[in-house]
Amino acid sequence: MKMVTIFDGVFWGIVLIALGVWFLLRRYVPVHIPVFRIIVAVVFVYIGIRVLIQGPVIRDRNTMVFSESTLAYTPDNGHDYNVIFSTGTVDLTGATVGSSSVRAEVNVVFGSGVLRLDPHVPAHVAMSSAFGSIVAPNQGSVSFGESDYRTPAFKEGSPALEVRATAVFGKLVIETGS
């Protein structure tokens, strides 16, 4: 979920009003003002100032960018977890499986991550890596391509925690605590 502030709405409103006024005036006023170039320059300055003041624009509670932290599973917290240019832990030990399967996606891009699973919860991890590596507790790993890991509690055809784990130019280690 992205965080939007009032300044975003005000800024973009002013930009659109300025464009509209420019289109009206350029037809009736013979003076040539490079309004389009000025607006493009102002947009770049605005984006630069915003990144300096607020950091990267990504404000997703399940995404780590240039930081180090732990992302824990809660049913209402979303099911996509991203570690980008960071070091972090994705803790799915709080996931419970009822009458239907629970899905989650864990992505590590240019970073290092740990995926924690409860060995008593049936889980199937579809591992995929490109120029990175994913290491499973059974010493199985994938460096380029795809592989699978299943917790000891996993039974084929029964509801399970279905995890899609991807590492791109990064490393993900799966831990089960057993």
Backbone as ProteinMPNN parsed JSONL, in Angstrom:
{"seq_chain_A": "MKMVTIFDGVFWGIVLIALGVWFLLRRYVPVHIPVFRIIVAVVFVYIGIRVLIQGPVIRDRNTMVFSESTLAYTPDNGHDYNVIFSTGTVDLTGATVGSSSVRAEVNVVFGSGVLRLDPHVPAHVAMSSAFGSIVAPNQGSVSFGESDYRTPAFKEGSPALEVRATAVFGKLVIETGS", "coords_chain_A": {"N_chain_A": [[0.834, -1.162, 0.0], [0.659, 2.136, -0.923], [1.744, 5.215, 0.457], [0.09, 8.238, 0.427], [0.343, 11.699, 0.38], [-1.059, 14.932, 1.258], [0.337, 16.851, -0.084], [1.092, 15.659, -2.449], [-1.311, 15.56, -3.938], [-1.929, 18.314, -4.079], [0.356, 19.304, -5.413], [0.266, 17.914, -7.918], [-2.194, 18.825, -8.799], [-1.689, 21.571, -9.172], [0.209, 21.387, -11.223], [-1.373, 20.305, -13.307], [-3.3, 22.351, -13.621], [-1.615, 24.454, -14.424], [-0.723, 23.427, -16.877], [-3.185, 23.371, -18.285], [-3.852, 26.139, -18.336], [-1.687, 27.043, -19.82], [-2.188, 25.79, -22.327], [-4.511, 27.161, -23.045], [-3.646, 29.89, -23.122], [-1.541, 29.901, -24.992], [-2.713, 29.86, -27.429], [-3.946, 32.345, -27.722], [-2.167, 34.328, -26.874], [0.653, 35.857, -28.176], [3.2, 35.45, -27.138], [5.982, 33.417, -26.619], [6.468, 31.065, -24.27], [8.405, 28.666, -22.714], [6.658, 26.613, -21.364], [6.121, 23.873, -21.071], [8.693, 22.718, -20.832], [9.465, 23.968, -18.475], [7.607, 22.906, -16.655], [8.284, 20.17, -16.744], [10.873, 20.322, -15.68], [10.263, 21.302, -13.1], [8.793, 19.145, -12.099], [10.816, 17.165, -11.948], [12.504, 18.39, -10.046], [10.752, 18.445, -7.846], [10.355, 15.656, -7.391], [12.987, 14.926, -6.735], [13.441, 16.456, -4.371], [11.483, 15.334, -2.746], [12.363, 12.641, -2.511], [14.778, 13.08, -1.167], [13.849, 14.156, 1.276], [11.816, 12.349, 2.262], [12.798, 9.813, 1.749], [12.987, 6.724, -0.2], [10.225, 6.279, -2.486], [8.664, 4.057, -2.12], [6.365, 2.75, 0.06], [5.401, 0.421, 1.344], [4.163, -1.809, 3.693], [5.087, -4.381, 3.709], [7.485, -4.431, 2.426], [10.941, -4.153, 2.28], [13.343, -1.742, 1.774], [16.563, -0.745, 1.333], [17.112, -1.226, 4.074], [17.052, -2.911, 7.291], [15.224, -5.377, 8.717], [12.475, -7.224, 10.25], [9.844, -8.947, 8.778], [6.74, -9.896, 9.705], [4.244, -12.468, 9.578], [0.814, -11.817, 9.402], [-2.676, -12.429, 9.242], [-4.093, -10.274, 8.031], [-2.15, -8.709, 6.912], [-1.285, -8.806, 4.327], [0.199, -10.775, 1.691], [2.504, -10.747, 0.238], [5.934, -10.419, 0.313], [8.796, -8.445, 0.273], [12.255, -8.091, -0.125], [14.48, -5.781, -0.82], [17.508, -4.628, -1.941], [18.423, -4.999, 0.676], [18.797, -6.46, 3.988], [17.063, -8.931, 5.557], [14.411, -10.546, 7.466], [11.781, -12.778, 6.861], [9.127, -13.764, 8.568], [7.174, -16.421, 8.724], [6.126, -18.056, 10.625], [3.871, -17.619, 12.084], [1.761, -18.262, 10.484], [-1.185, -20.057, 9.939], [-2.821, -23.011, 8.891], [-5.945, -23.744, 7.721], [-8.968, -25.035, 6.604], [-8.462, -24.504, 3.998], [-5.807, -23.793, 1.665], [-3.096, -21.527, 2.344], [-1.583, -18.758, 0.866], [1.588, -17.3, 0.057], [4.106, -14.964, -0.95], [7.535, -14.538, -1.391], [10.118, -12.394, -2.079], [13.455, -11.771, -2.919], [15.617, -9.36, -3.862], [18.621, -8.293, -5.021], [19.663, -8.581, -2.409], [19.736, -9.997, 0.937], [18.142, -12.575, 2.594], [16.122, -14.231, 5.125], [13.892, -16.852, 5.453], [11.525, -17.845, 7.635], [9.938, -20.74, 8.756], [7.365, -22.679, 10.349], [8.012, -25.916, 11.395], [5.947, -27.64, 12.021], [3.754, -26.878, 10.655], [2.122, -27.626, 7.682], [3.875, -27.037, 4.765], [4.676, -25.914, 1.505], [7.256, -24.948, -0.492], [7.913, -23.274, -3.352], [10.721, -22.824, -5.019], [12.604, -20.399, -6.757], [15.204, -19.118, -8.695], [17.353, -16.641, -10.059], [20.448, -15.849, -10.999], [21.121, -15.88, -8.297], [20.66, -17.358, -5.042], [18.865, -19.91, -3.276], [18.587, -21.508, -0.264], [17.603, -24.46, 1.231], [16.394, -26.13, 4.256], [16.903, -28.906, 4.081], [19.315, -29.107, 2.9], [19.02, -28.782, 0.239], [19.262, -26.777, -2.637], [18.91, -23.985, -4.863], [20.358, -22.362, -7.538], [20.154, -21.352, -10.056], [17.312, -21.51, -11.664], [14.6, -23.72, -10.858], [13.147, -25.27, -7.947], [11.847, -27.391, -5.298], [10.727, -27.304, -1.878], [9.575, -29.028, 0.954], [7.968, -28.974, 4.092], [8.33, -31.209, 6.961], [5.722, -31.775, 7.862], [4.105, -31.622, 5.665], [1.623, -32.894, 3.49], [0.747, -34.358, 0.517], [-1.906, -33.078, -1.41], [-3.378, -32.141, 0.745], [-4.525, -29.216, 2.572], [-2.215, -26.476, 2.724], [0.521, -24.274, 3.575], [1.351, -22.384, 0.996], [4.143, -21.304, -0.53], [5.782, -19.042, -2.608], [8.948, -18.587, -3.414], [11.447, -16.369, -4.41], [14.623, -15.495, -5.626], [16.615, -13.012, -6.845], [19.612, -12.035, -7.987], [20.381, -12.271, -5.332], [20.293, -13.736, -1.979], [18.513, -16.246, -0.313], [17.693, -17.861, 2.637], [16.141, -20.662, 3.95], [14.652, -21.38, 6.999], [13.617, -23.714, 9.474], [13.562, -24.104, 12.177], [13.894, -26.561, 13.372]], "CA_chain_A": [[0.0, 0.0, 0.0], [1.462, 3.35, -1.008], [1.32, 6.323, 1.294], [-0.106, 9.44, -0.369], [0.176, 12.858, 1.239], [-1.818, 16.041, 0.682], [1.207, 17.603, -0.975], [1.055, 15.027, -3.76], [-2.511, 16.024, -4.62], [-1.792, 19.748, -4.355], [1.388, 19.483, -6.432], [-0.2, 17.469, -9.228], [-3.267, 19.732, -9.184], [-1.062, 22.789, -9.693], [0.815, 21.055, -12.519], [-2.437, 20.164, -14.31], [-3.865, 23.685, -13.86], [-0.634, 25.201, -15.214], [-0.791, 22.909, -18.252], [-4.43, 23.851, -18.894], [-3.723, 27.574, -18.608], [-0.735, 27.191, -20.915], [-2.859, 25.447, -23.575], [-5.433, 28.255, -23.381], [-2.929, 31.122, -23.438], [-0.659, 29.83, -26.16], [-3.514, 30.109, -28.622], [-4.357, 33.74, -27.804], [-1.067, 35.235, -26.539], [1.733, 35.548, -29.113], [4.48, 35.299, -26.45], [6.373, 32.006, -26.479], [7.076, 30.704, -22.985], [8.584, 27.205, -22.732], [5.97, 26.119, -20.171], [6.272, 22.419, -20.961], [10.026, 22.458, -20.279], [9.471, 24.42, -17.083], [6.845, 21.927, -15.865], [9.103, 18.959, -16.635], [11.948, 20.624, -14.734], [9.676, 21.401, -11.762], [8.467, 17.772, -11.675], [12.063, 16.51, -11.531], [12.938, 19.005, -8.786], [9.833, 17.956, -6.816], [10.673, 14.258, -7.087], [14.277, 14.914, -6.046], [13.265, 16.957, -3.004], [10.691, 14.345, -2.001], [13.218, 11.498, -2.192], [15.72, 13.52, -0.133], [13.167, 14.381, 2.551], [11.045, 11.204, 2.728], [13.4, 8.544, 1.374], [12.381, 6.144, -1.397], [8.789, 6.46, -2.579], [7.987, 2.823, -1.751], [5.904, 2.785, 1.437], [4.62, -0.79, 1.534], [4.562, -2.366, 4.976], [5.694, -5.687, 3.491], [8.645, -4.254, 1.564], [12.131, -3.539, 2.864], [14.237, -1.149, 0.791], [17.699, -0.102, 1.991], [16.936, -1.292, 5.523], [17.198, -4.244, 7.873], [14.154, -5.595, 9.68], [11.747, -8.487, 10.174], [8.456, -8.851, 8.337], [6.019, -11.019, 10.302], [2.96, -12.815, 8.962], [-0.487, -11.703, 10.058], [-3.659, -12.682, 8.18], [-4.534, -9.058, 7.346], [-0.968, -7.927, 6.568], [-0.873, -9.067, 2.954], [0.899, -12.047, 1.527], [3.693, -10.535, -0.578], [7.018, -9.876, 1.129], [9.895, -8.093, -0.613], [13.506, -7.617, 0.463], [15.141, -5.173, -1.967], [18.72, -3.939, -1.505], [18.333, -5.035, 2.128], [18.976, -7.707, 4.708], [15.883, -9.029, 6.393], [13.791, -11.824, 7.788], [10.349, -12.916, 6.648], [8.729, -14.751, 9.559], [5.862, -16.998, 8.429], [5.802, -19.051, 11.652], [2.534, -17.322, 12.594], [0.744, -18.683, 9.515], [-1.897, -21.299, 10.258], [-3.545, -23.567, 7.748], [-7.243, -24.279, 8.111], [-9.574, -25.94, 5.629], [-7.948, -24.19, 2.663], [-4.399, -23.42, 1.627], [-2.722, -20.128, 2.521], [-0.526, -18.447, -0.087], [2.494, -16.187, 0.347], [5.187, -14.794, -1.919], [8.711, -13.911, -0.791], [11.057, -12.01, -3.128], [14.701, -11.143, -2.498], [16.242, -8.775, -5.037], [19.85, -7.608, -4.63], [19.691, -8.534, -0.952], [19.928, -11.235, 1.665], [16.973, -12.776, 3.431], [15.86, -15.483, 5.817], [12.481, -17.21, 5.486], [11.291, -18.737, 8.772], [8.72, -21.542, 8.687], [7.121, -23.592, 11.459], [8.081, -27.27, 10.833], [4.715, -28.359, 12.321], [2.739, -26.4, 9.715], [2.419, -28.147, 6.345], [4.257, -25.963, 3.851], [5.335, -26.244, 0.237], [7.954, -23.76, -0.978], [8.377, -23.352, -4.74], [11.9, -21.95, -5.049], [13.023, -19.98, -8.083], [16.324, -18.199, -8.571], [18.07, -16.195, -11.249], [21.676, -15.18, -10.572], [21.077, -15.807, -6.849], [20.554, -18.704, -4.476], [17.928, -20.203, -2.197], [19.078, -22.689, 0.446], [16.56, -25.075, 2.047], [16.925, -26.856, 5.415], [17.351, -30.254, 3.721], [20.533, -28.863, 2.127], [18.688, -28.559, -1.155], [19.401, -25.368, -3.004], [18.763, -23.651, -6.268], [21.119, -21.165, -7.871], [19.607, -20.848, -11.31], [16.257, -22.435, -12.041], [13.516, -23.92, -9.912], [13.173, -26.462, -7.114], [10.8, -27.397, -4.281], [11.015, -27.745, -0.52], [8.367, -29.311, 1.724], [8.221, -29.221, 5.51], [7.982, -32.586, 7.333], [4.281, -31.913, 8.086], [3.393, -31.494, 4.387], [1.033, -34.092, 2.88], [0.249, -34.039, -0.822], [-3.356, -33.028, -1.542], [-3.972, -31.505, 1.918], [-4.26, -27.77, 2.634], [-0.86, -26.168, 3.184], [1.054, -22.939, 3.331], [1.99, -22.412, -0.323], [5.043, -20.154, -0.61], [6.557, -18.854, -3.835], [10.165, -17.87, -3.005], [12.259, -15.986, -5.557], [15.837, -14.731, -5.346], [17.227, -12.457, -8.046], [20.844, -11.388, -7.553], [20.342, -12.238, -3.885], [20.335, -15.035, -1.31], [17.432, -16.519, 0.634], [17.913, -19.082, 3.403], [14.9, -21.118, 4.589], [14.887, -21.982, 8.31], [12.423, -24.297, 10.053], [13.642, -24.155, 13.628], [14.018, -27.932, 13.91]], "C_chain_A": [[0.888, 1.238, 0.0], [0.865, 4.432, -0.125], [1.235, 7.575, 0.412], [-0.355, 10.596, 0.587], [-0.621, 13.927, 0.519], [-0.978, 16.821, -0.318], [1.259, 16.982, -2.365], [-0.139, 15.534, -4.558], [-2.425, 17.488, -4.999], [-0.786, 19.978, -5.479], [0.866, 19.106, -7.81], [-1.386, 18.317, -9.708], [-2.73, 21.018, -9.796], [-0.442, 22.528, -11.062], [-0.263, 20.954, -13.594], [-3.094, 21.507, -14.626], [-2.912, 24.511, -14.729], [-0.632, 24.726, -16.666], [-2.041, 23.411, -18.967], [-4.375, 25.32, -19.248], [-2.773, 27.798, -19.778], [-1.388, 26.878, -22.258], [-3.834, 26.548, -24.005], [-4.688, 29.504, -23.852], [-2.094, 31.034, -24.703], [-1.422, 30.062, -27.456], [-3.795, 31.606, -28.813], [-3.245, 34.752, -27.501], [0.122, 34.878, -27.429], [3.105, 35.356, -28.451], [4.77, 33.811, -26.265], [7.105, 31.793, -25.155], [7.206, 29.177, -22.98], [7.983, 26.551, -21.478], [6.172, 24.618, -20.002], [7.635, 22.068, -20.365], [10.104, 22.868, -18.814], [8.74, 23.409, -16.195], [7.641, 20.641, -15.698], [10.235, 19.177, -15.633], [11.422, 20.688, -13.304], [9.305, 20.007, -11.233], [9.726, 17.044, -11.205], [12.587, 17.081, -10.214], [12.066, 18.51, -7.638], [10.158, 16.52, -6.417], [11.996, 14.165, -6.33], [14.17, 15.367, -4.606], [12.493, 15.948, -2.168], [11.523, 13.134, -1.606], [14.22, 11.878, -1.102], [15.056, 13.636, 1.234], [12.533, 13.106, 3.094], [11.695, 9.86, 2.439], [12.737, 7.995, 0.131], [10.856, 6.217, -1.337], [8.028, 5.211, -2.143], [7.636, 2.872, -0.273], [4.979, 1.587, 1.689], [5.093, -1.448, 2.818], [5.199, -3.735, 4.851], [6.902, -5.612, 2.571], [9.755, -3.561, 2.333], [12.988, -3.009, 1.724], [15.318, -0.402, 1.559], [17.541, -0.107, 3.513], [17.176, -2.725, 5.999], [16.114, -4.408, 8.92], [13.538, -6.969, 9.481], [10.321, -8.197, 9.754], [7.735, -10.089, 8.852], [4.678, -11.22, 9.62], [1.815, -12.495, 9.912], [-1.525, -11.864, 8.952], [-4.075, -11.443, 7.396], [-3.38, -8.197, 6.85], [-0.524, -8.119, 5.123], [-0.036, -10.325, 2.873], [2.095, -11.958, 0.59], [4.737, -9.841, 0.276], [8.223, -9.658, 0.226], [11.077, -7.56, 0.187], [14.34, -7.112, -0.71], [16.313, -4.338, -1.473], [18.8, -3.912, 0.021], [18.753, -6.389, 2.663], [17.796, -7.824, 5.645], [15.381, -10.436, 6.575], [12.305, -11.746, 7.509], [9.906, -14.074, 7.529], [7.305, -15.218, 9.281], [5.474, -18.053, 9.459], [4.422, -18.808, 12.246], [1.418, -17.748, 11.655], [0.12, -20.006, 9.961], [-2.707, -21.72, 9.047], [-4.834, -24.185, 8.266], [-7.745, -25.266, 7.072], [-9.124, -25.644, 4.201], [-6.5, -23.725, 2.768], [-4.226, -21.914, 1.787], [-1.55, -19.859, 1.596], [0.294, -17.251, 0.376], [3.568, -16.153, -0.723], [6.312, -14.02, -1.251], [9.712, -13.653, -1.909], [12.275, -11.339, -2.507], [15.4, -10.674, -3.761], [17.441, -7.945, -4.565], [19.937, -7.486, -3.11], [19.936, -9.905, -0.37], [18.753, -11.402, 2.616], [16.922, -14.148, 4.065], [14.349, -15.672, 5.83], [12.291, -18.219, 6.605], [9.937, -19.405, 8.623], [8.601, -22.396, 9.935], [7.134, -25.014, 10.884], [6.808, -28.075, 11.075], [3.547, -27.918, 11.437], [3.077, -26.956, 8.342], [2.7, -26.996, 5.381], [4.961, -26.527, 2.629], [5.944, -24.95, -0.286], [8.435, -24.034, -2.399], [9.504, -22.329, -4.867], [12.292, -21.663, -6.493], [14.128, -18.949, -7.934], [16.917, -17.878, -9.93], [19.258, -15.364, -10.769], [21.687, -14.945, -9.054], [21.049, -17.211, -6.296], [19.508, -18.748, -3.38], [18.392, -21.512, -1.581], [17.976, -23.184, 1.368], [17.185, -25.852, 3.209], [17.435, -28.269, 5.1], [18.608, -30.22, 2.857], [20.271, -28.791, 0.632], [18.828, -27.074, -1.454], [19.178, -25.201, -4.496], [19.523, -22.354, -6.504], [20.632, -20.539, -9.168], [18.578, -21.858, -11.764], [15.219, -22.543, -10.942], [13.682, -25.226, -9.154], [12.051, -26.342, -6.087], [11.363, -27.801, -2.932], [9.679, -27.938, 0.189], [8.741, -29.552, 3.176], [7.83, -30.657, 5.84], [6.478, -32.8, 7.516], [3.47, -31.879, 6.789], [2.903, -32.845, 3.908], [0.406, -33.667, 1.558], [-1.275, -34.097, -0.849], [-4.072, -32.397, -0.357], [-3.703, -30.002, 1.88], [-2.885, -27.502, 3.24], [-0.564, -24.693, 2.998], [1.844, -23.025, 2.032], [2.822, -21.146, -0.479], [5.772, -20.178, -1.94], [7.753, -17.991, -3.449], [11.036, -17.617, -4.226], [13.46, -15.178, -5.08], [16.454, -14.307, -6.669], [18.425, -11.63, -7.6], [20.874, -11.251, -6.028], [20.377, -13.638, -3.314], [19.196, -15.108, -0.308], [17.709, -17.852, 1.31], [16.598, -19.422, 4.106], [15.275, -21.825, 5.892], [13.576, -22.524, 8.846], [12.469, -24.42, 11.564], [13.733, -25.55, 14.206], [15.424, -28.425, 13.786]], "O_chain_A": [[1.776, 1.364, 0.843], [-0.352, 4.547, 0.018], [2.2, 7.926, -0.267], [-1.172, 10.486, 1.501], [-0.836, 13.842, -0.69], [-1.503, 17.383, -1.279], [1.449, 17.69, -3.354], [0.004, 15.899, -5.725], [-2.801, 17.87, -6.107], [-1.045, 20.759, -6.395], [1.0, 19.876, -8.762], [-1.555, 18.503, -10.913], [-3.242, 21.498, -10.807], [-0.557, 23.359, -11.963], [-0.076, 21.475, -14.693], [-3.413, 21.775, -15.784], [-3.348, 25.189, -15.659], [-0.549, 25.542, -17.584], [-1.971, 23.828, -20.123], [-4.799, 25.715, -20.334], [-3.027, 28.648, -20.632], [-1.179, 27.606, -23.228], [-3.966, 26.831, -25.196], [-5.055, 30.106, -24.861], [-1.962, 32.028, -25.417], [-0.827, 30.425, -28.471], [-3.872, 32.079, -29.947], [-3.381, 35.926, -27.846], [0.558, 33.727, -27.442], [4.086, 35.119, -29.156], [3.915, 33.048, -25.814], [8.217, 32.283, -24.956], [6.224, 28.473, -23.217], [8.706, 26.008, -20.642], [6.375, 24.149, -18.882], [7.722, 21.21, -19.487], [10.738, 22.188, -18.007], [9.209, 23.093, -15.101], [7.667, 20.077, -14.604], [10.518, 18.296, -14.822], [12.069, 20.181, -12.388], [9.486, 19.727, -10.048], [9.703, 16.376, -10.171], [13.061, 16.332, -9.36], [12.581, 18.188, -6.568], [10.229, 16.208, -5.228], [12.105, 13.395, -5.376], [14.739, 14.74, -3.712], [12.82, 15.731, -1.001], [11.404, 12.645, -0.483], [14.483, 11.077, -0.205], [15.647, 13.252, 2.244], [12.693, 12.805, 4.277], [11.163, 8.836, 2.868], [11.996, 8.715, -0.538], [10.272, 6.218, -0.253], [6.842, 5.306, -1.825], [8.525, 3.022, 0.565], [3.875, 1.762, 2.205], [6.294, -1.628, 3.016], [5.805, -4.211, 5.811], [7.304, -6.623, 1.995], [9.545, -2.52, 2.955], [13.323, -3.755, 0.804], [15.01, 0.485, 2.354], [17.81, 0.901, 4.166], [17.463, -3.621, 5.206], [16.081, -3.667, 9.903], [14.002, -7.769, 8.669], [9.668, -7.31, 10.304], [8.08, -11.209, 8.477], [4.057, -10.27, 9.145], [1.85, -12.861, 11.087], [-1.265, -11.463, 7.817], [-4.383, -11.548, 6.209], [-3.601, -7.069, 6.409], [0.537, -7.624, 4.743], [0.385, -10.868, 3.894], [2.644, -12.984, 0.19], [4.467, -8.807, 0.889], [8.633, -10.564, -0.501], [10.926, -6.7, 1.055], [14.85, -7.905, -1.502], [16.123, -3.429, -0.665], [19.205, -2.902, 0.598], [19.026, -7.326, 1.914], [17.545, -6.922, 6.445], [15.848, -11.382, 5.94], [11.645, -10.773, 7.873], [10.26, -15.226, 7.277], [6.344, -14.504, 9.566], [4.586, -18.865, 9.201], [3.854, -19.713, 12.857], [0.244, -17.609, 11.995], [0.826, -20.951, 10.315], [-3.207, -20.891, 8.286], [-4.812, -25.047, 9.145], [-7.047, -26.211, 6.704], [-9.373, -26.438, 3.295], [-6.039, -23.317, 3.834], [-5.099, -21.131, 1.414], [-0.613, -20.655, 1.545], [-0.221, -16.322, 0.997], [3.899, -17.174, -1.326], [6.085, -12.984, -0.626], [10.113, -14.582, -2.612], [12.142, -10.446, -1.67], [15.738, -11.479, -4.629], [17.278, -6.999, -3.794], [20.247, -6.416, -2.585], [20.294, -10.848, -1.075], [18.408, -10.481, 3.356], [17.575, -15.091, 3.62], [13.609, -14.752, 6.179], [12.83, -19.325, 6.544], [8.922, -18.746, 8.397], [9.609, -22.794, 10.519], [6.355, -25.307, 9.977], [6.594, -29.091, 10.413], [2.476, -28.523, 11.472], [4.201, -26.782, 7.871], [1.874, -26.101, 5.204], [5.732, -27.483, 2.713], [5.234, -23.967, -0.5], [9.263, -24.917, -2.624], [9.268, -21.122, -4.829], [12.31, -22.557, -7.339], [14.009, -18.013, -7.143], [16.975, -18.722, -10.824], [19.075, -14.291, -10.194], [22.203, -13.931, -8.584], [21.379, -18.162, -7.004], [19.289, -17.775, -2.657], [18.57, -22.507, -2.283], [17.467, -22.427, 2.194], [18.366, -26.196, 3.16], [18.318, -28.769, 5.797], [18.924, -31.19, 2.168], [21.214, -28.745, -0.159], [18.539, -26.228, -0.608], [19.251, -26.154, -5.272], [19.358, -21.378, -5.772], [20.698, -19.321, -9.341], [18.933, -22.951, -12.204], [14.983, -21.596, -10.193], [14.286, -26.173, -9.657], [11.38, -25.312, -6.013], [12.344, -28.54, -2.846], [8.766, -27.124, 0.048], [9.713, -30.249, 3.465], [7.077, -31.274, 5.086], [6.004, -33.922, 7.336], [2.257, -32.088, 6.823], [3.648, -33.825, 3.911], [-0.377, -32.718, 1.509], [-1.868, -35.061, -0.365], [-5.272, -32.14, -0.443], [-2.758, -29.56, 1.228], [-2.445, -28.207, 4.149], [-1.311, -23.968, 2.342], [2.891, -23.671, 1.981], [2.277, -20.044, -0.552], [6.311, -21.206, -2.349], [7.598, -16.799, -3.185], [11.329, -18.538, -4.987], [13.33, -14.289, -4.238], [16.777, -15.145, -7.511], [18.261, -10.627, -6.906], [21.335, -10.24, -5.498], [20.479, -14.616, -4.053], [18.944, -14.166, 0.444], [17.933, -18.859, 0.638], [16.01, -18.574, 4.776], [16.098, -22.741, 5.902], [12.534, -21.885, 8.7], [11.473, -24.816, 12.17], [13.656, -25.712, 15.423], [15.72, -29.552, 14.182]]}, "name": "protein", "num_of_chains": 1, "seq": "MKMVTIFDGVFWGIVLIALGVWFLLRRYVPVHIPVFRIIVAVVFVYIGIRVLIQGPVIRDRNTMVFSESTLAYTPDNGHDYNVIFSTGTVDLTGATVGSSSVRAEVNVVFGSGVLRLDPHVPAHVAMSSAFGSIVAPNQGSVSFGESDYRTPAFKEGSPALEVRATAVFGKLVIETGS"}
